[in-house]
Amino acid sequence: MPIDFNSHIAFNLPKITPQTQRVVPQYQPVTGSGDTFTKSVEVKNDTVNSDYDGMKIGQKSFGTIKKTGKEATLYTITNKNGASVDISTFGATITSIKVPDKNGELKDVTQGYTDVSPYEQAPVGHAGGTIGPCANKISEGKFKIGKTEYTLECNKDGGKTHSHGGTNGFDVQNWTPHILKDGIEFTYDKKDMESGYPGNVKASVTYKFDNDNNLHIIYRAKSDKDTLINMTNHTYFNLDGAENTEENSVLNHVVTLPNSSNYTVNSEIAVPTGEISAVENSPFDFKTAKKISEVINTNNEQLKIGSGFDQNYCIDNYDGKSLIEVANVKSEKTGINLKVSTNLPGFQFYTANHLGKSAQPMGKDGKRYEKRSAFCIEPQFYPNAINTDNFKEKPILKKGEEYNREIVYSFNAE
């Protein structure tokens, strides 16, 4: 559940009809300590690494962070085919993904900004950021772990909810980069009670980009106290090209959500009530492909609450380990197709319904990102799961245990 513009900056499913489940075979969640993700090298030159299977990793300044006076750095991972991903240390944020269209021409498919200032001074929808410690909403900003109750900043819904880690969340921290042979690991040490969350938490997000245009995002965390961890990525996509900033410019995208038979029902302030409803015979049914425009203006109370699609979907046959394909979105204009896979239990499907505020900064093409000019697929635990009895899968990280989840964005063109 995004905060589109803020000027101050396991579960219990009903019985599911068996569905065909597509599991991504080529990768499994990263486990153990013997992999390459923990290796790092000293960063000195503009070209950090250009010696692994045609991959290149470059860096440049992304501007000065006003709050701290420190410099943000932008890294570019380019594969041997010329496709690339740009990631800023500020927020461990994706600022650009360039992939080939059906004509073989590179197309930037993500909204973002040209330097760190808009991300820090006027965060718009958390664009591309690493969201945490706990993504989405927590009702009244309160939760309990055991017998201890914690109170968080309520930065959403007129002070009724805490959202996306608050105004001092992970997406406004400057993370430390560690260069890998085929990607970058960013680390951040959250202090005990920072943003109201317990525990000294060592968090990391690793971006690995391969020559088949698969972007793997691996989240890890450890804490010295029981705490909440529910990290996700908040990239805004327009597969027609991010230069398409006009209102409703995403509505012709063709969406399939192949492994979601159910969604969580929201209250009037878009906090799940605990009810889980079948997508069948509703505008939320994307089990078969359809354009967003075919259903977004349906007379439906849940769509009215979100001003469009802004709903948590439940993933069929979730087991916490298998990478399940949860979304497939295509642009008929460019032929670019995005497949999203994850081992998290749910995902938020959002159509950027609240962009277009006059106070927003201009995007990287010199134009403002308008309402419904993008979509987000945000794998995560169910919103407010910590306070919802019917959602049995809680985003609780126990002291000494490791949080280890993954999201894969895979691109092709046809």
ZIKACOR-V903605 format. One record per backbone hydrogen bond with DSSP energy under -0.5 kcal/mol. NH is the residue of the N-H (numbers start at 0). CO is the residue of the C=O. E is the energy in kcal/mol with one decimal. If there is no record, write none. Layout:
<<NH CO E> <NH CO E>>
//
This chain:
<<3 1 -0.7> <5 122 -1.1> <8 5 -0.9> <11 389 -1.8> <12 10 -0.6> <20 18 -0.5> <22 20 -0.6> <23 322 -2.5> <28 320 -0.6> <37 34 -0.6> <38 35 -1.7> <43 41 -0.6> <47 45 -0.8> <47 56 -2.7> <48 56 -1.3> <51 54 -0.8> <52 50 -0.6> <54 51 -2.9> <55 77 -2.6> <56 48 -2.6> <57 75 -2.5> <58 45 -2.1> <59 73 -1.8> <61 71 -3.3> <62 71 -0.5> <64 69 -3.6> <65 63 -0.7> <67 64 -0.5> <68 64 -3.2> <71 62 -3.1> <73 59 -3.2> <74 72 -0.5> <74 86 -3.0> <75 57 -2.4> <76 84 -2.7> <77 55 -3.1> <77 75 -0.6> <78 82 -2.6> <81 78 -2.0> <83 97 -2.1> <84 76 -2.0> <85 95 -2.8> <86 74 -2.8> <87 92 -2.9> <88 72 -2.5> <90 88 -0.8> <90 172 -3.9> <91 88 -1.1> <92 87 -1.2> <92 89 -0.7> <93 127 -2.5> <94 85 -2.2> <94 92 -0.6> <95 85 -1.2> <97 83 -2.6> <98 96 -0.6> <98 106 -2.1> <100 104 -2.4> <101 333 -3.0> <103 100 -2.1> <106 98 -2.5> <108 96 -2.5> <108 106 -0.6> <110 235 -2.4> <115 61 -2.7> <119 115 -1.8> <120 116 -3.3> <121 117 -1.3> <124 2 -1.1> <124 122 -0.8> <126 123 -1.6> <127 233 -2.3> <128 125 -2.4> <129 90 -2.2> <130 128 -0.7> <130 231 -2.8> <131 163 -0.5> <134 229 -2.5> <137 161 -2.4> <139 159 -2.5> <140 137 -2.0> <141 138 -1.7> <142 149 -1.8> <144 147 -2.2> <147 144 -1.7> <148 146 -0.5> <149 142 -3.1> <151 140 -3.8> <154 152 -0.9> <155 160 -1.8> <159 155 -1.2> <160 155 -2.0> <161 137 -2.2> <163 135 -1.6> <164 133 -0.8> <165 162 -2.2> <167 164 -0.5> <168 165 -1.3> <169 131 -2.0> <171 168 -1.7> <172 169 -1.4> <174 88 -2.9> <174 172 -0.9> <175 186 -2.8> <176 174 -0.5> <177 184 -2.1> <178 40 -0.6> <179 182 -2.9> <183 206 -2.1> <184 177 -2.7> <185 204 -2.8> <186 175 -2.4> <187 202 -2.5> <189 187 -0.8> <189 200 -2.7> <192 196 -1.9> <193 190 -2.2> <195 192 -2.3> <196 193 -1.7> <200 189 -2.1> <200 198 -0.8> <201 221 -2.7> <202 187 -2.9> <202 200 -0.8> <203 219 -2.7> <204 185 -2.4> <205 217 -2.5> <206 183 -2.9> <207 205 -0.6> <207 215 -2.4> <208 181 -1.5> <209 213 -1.7> <212 209 -1.4> <214 212 -0.5> <214 408 -3.5> <215 207 -3.1> <215 213 -0.7> <216 406 -3.2> <217 205 -2.4> <217 215 -0.5> <218 216 -0.5> <218 404 -3.1> <219 203 -2.4> <220 402 -1.4> <221 201 -1.4> <222 400 -0.5> <223 199 -1.1> <226 396 -2.3> <228 394 -2.3> <229 132 -3.2> <231 130 -1.2> <233 128 -1.7> <236 234 -0.6> <236 374 -2.9> <237 108 -2.2> <240 237 -1.8> <241 107 -3.2> <243 240 -2.2> <244 242 -1.7> <247 370 -2.2> <248 245 -1.9> <249 371 -1.9> <250 247 -1.5> <252 249 -1.8> <253 329 -2.7> <254 252 -0.6> <254 289 -2.9> <255 327 -2.2> <256 285 -3.1> <259 256 -1.0> <261 313 -0.6> <262 276 -2.5> <263 311 -2.3> <264 274 -2.3> <266 270 -2.4> <269 266 -2.0> <272 264 -2.6> <273 264 -0.5> <276 262 -2.8> <278 260 -2.4> <279 260 -0.5> <281 278 -1.4> <284 281 -1.6> <285 283 -1.1> <289 254 -1.7> <291 252 -1.9> <292 250 -2.4> <293 290 -1.3> <294 291 -1.6> <295 291 -2.1> <297 294 -1.8> <299 297 -1.7> <303 299 -2.0> <304 300 -2.2> <305 301 -1.7> <306 302 -0.7> <306 303 -0.5> <307 302 -2.1> <309 307 -0.5> <310 348 -1.8> <312 310 -0.5> <312 346 -3.2> <313 261 -2.5> <314 344 -2.2> <315 258 -3.4> <315 313 -0.6> <317 314 -1.2> <323 321 -0.9> <323 341 -2.8> <324 21 -2.5> <325 323 -0.5> <325 339 -2.9> <326 339 -1.5> <327 255 -2.4> <328 337 -2.8> <329 253 -2.4> <330 335 -2.3> <331 329 -0.6> <334 330 -1.9> <336 411 -3.4> <337 328 -3.2> <338 409 -2.8> <339 326 -2.6> <340 407 -2.1> <341 323 -1.8> <342 405 -1.3> <345 379 -1.5> <346 312 -1.6> <347 377 -1.9> <348 310 -2.6> <348 346 -0.5> <349 347 -0.6> <349 375 -2.2> <350 308 -2.2> <354 351 -1.0> <355 368 -0.9> <359 356 -1.7> <362 366 -2.9> <363 111 -1.5> <365 362 -2.2> <369 244 -2.3> <369 367 -0.6> <371 351 -2.9> <372 369 -1.3> <374 236 -1.9> <375 349 -2.7> <377 347 -2.3> <378 376 -0.6> <379 345 -2.6> <383 136 -1.3> <384 381 -1.7> <386 383 -1.4> <387 384 -1.3> <388 386 -0.6> <390 387 -1.6> <391 389 -0.9> <393 391 -0.9> <395 393 -1.3> <396 226 -3.0> <396 394 -0.5> <397 395 -0.6> <399 222 -2.3> <400 397 -2.1> <402 220 -3.0> <404 218 -2.0> <406 216 -2.4> <407 340 -2.8> <408 214 -2.7> <409 338 -2.9> <409 407 -0.6> <410 212 -2.1> <411 336 -1.7> <413 334 -1.7>>
//
